[in-house]
């Protein structure tokens, strides 16, 4: 229905006159179009601005929920009383905000557990019946149970029957809190950026140590293998452009960091990575990855092995770092395999530590650096090595020819009467030992590459 009022024209007449004027004056069309475009753009801009702000606010809400920064004061972790980390019901308490954020973020990133069958037959290495308790400012608590298998590297988190499957790095993170009692999350930006460049996540600093680099990297027979440690890791550091050879003989600072990501697959079964940063007067002069306890040598920050970096296997590489002019080195290089074994046990019997070390291959000797290492440190100090031997009398020596199939390796069975300072794995008396020898380098001659209780 059409109606007229107050002297207005019919809507159709207005439109007709407008269109007629456009035909007579084309520039009006252009002006009209510009006005429409500007109006639409302003509306779109306002809408986009509103949506962007809303998205930012939503992201902040999600981040806040994930991190728990607003209302979570601490997290407590209690490990199974039948497991290796049982601490008499005393929980591990976490109050550091970054660590709380990291733990909650790893849980939030978990996937819903859709296949429980893979957890029905966990290995004997499984750690079950552990608890993680989230405590808020008002005193309320959320309790999560978790279990994980260190052999198959799987695990789950259970909250009131709802199960989630985090990345296995979550369980390694929690387990490491048993060892690293004083983590420090106040990490310098230059350190964070260095590791981020090579896709490593720094969780916290484990320790800060003062060290003195050796004056040179030529290892003499019988020396504790500290020079070998620095020579090896300088190769790894040089791979990323940091060569600390110019600082030999100087005092430095070494910082040890806990890294979230596992070691590269070629280092399995070793998994836990420590990031080592060396500084002189606050400047980073070296950095590499090590594996800590038992055998620390690992890889460069860009995840390359010694062989990938140098093109050499250990035996070929170590040849460049042996002092062949050393008097003891020359003496041992001229001995036959049986003579090396006798020299070793005679030195053990008279507590001649220098000769004991000199009779070993450098690779075997380097195990002293990390065997049963406290991971707060770079390596075992020389003064902490104890062979636990009062006396060792070599009674019998014979070569075994049928068991060893490794080229260039000789194996001998010996009978030795031991008198120990302290009975640990054996009582005093006559015990068999199996000794393997090889020429690590041709110029060094025969050295002991391993001693075991069985063939």
HUZIQUI-V259980 format. One line per field, one symbol per residue. ss: DSSP state (h for helix, s for strand, l for the rest). psi: psi as a letter, one per 40 degrees, with the letter a starting at -180 (. if undefined). burial: 1 if it has 24 or more other C-alpha atoms within 12 Angstrom, else 0. A space follows every 10 residues. Layout:
ss = ???
psi = ???
burial = ???
This chain:
ss = llllllllll hhhhhhhhhh hhhhllhhhh hhhhhhhhhh hhhhhhhhhh hhhhhhhhhh hhhhhhhlll lsssssssll llllllllll lsssllhhhh hhhhhhhhll sslllhhhhl lllllsssss ssssssllll sssssssssl lllssssssl lsssslllhh hhhhhhllll lllsllllhh hhhhhhhlll lsssssssss ssllllllsl lllllhhhhh hhhhhhhhll lllhhhhlll sssssssssl llllhhhlll lllsssssss llssssssss llllllsssl lllllhhhhh lllhhhhhhh hsllllhhhh hhhlllhhhh hhhhhhhhhl llhhhhhhls lhhhhhhhhl llllllllll lhhhllllss ssssssssss llllllllss ssssssssss llllllllss sssssssssl lllllsssss sslll
psi = hiiiifeiii dddddddddd ddddgddddd dddddddddd dddddddddd dddddddddd dddddddfdd ehdihhhhih eeieehffeh ihhhehdddd ddddddddei ihhegedeed giieeihifi ihhhhideei ihhhiiiihe defiiihhhf ehhigiiedd ddddddeddg efiheghidd dddddddffi hhdihdihih ihiidiehhi heiifddddd ddddddddde ehhedeehei hihhhhihid iiiideeieh dhhhhhhhih fehheihihi eahdgdhcii dffiidddde eiidddddde ehgeehdddd ddeeiidddd ddddddddde fgddddddei iddddeddde hfhheeidih ideehhefhd ihhhdihiih eedhehhehi hihihhhihi dhhceiiiah iiihhhiigd iddeahihei hiei.
burial = 0000000000 0000000000 0000000000 0000000000 0000000000 0000000000 0000011110 0111111111 0000100000 1111100111 1111111101 0000000010 0000011111 1111100000 0001111111 0011111100 0011111111 1111111101 0011101000 1101100001 1111111100 1011001111 1111111111 1111111111 0111101000 0111111111 1111000001 1111111111 0001111111 1111111111 1111110010 0001101110 1111000110 1110001101 1111111110 0011111111 1111111111 1000111111 0000001011 1111001000 0000000011 1111111111 0000000000 1111111111 1011111111 10000
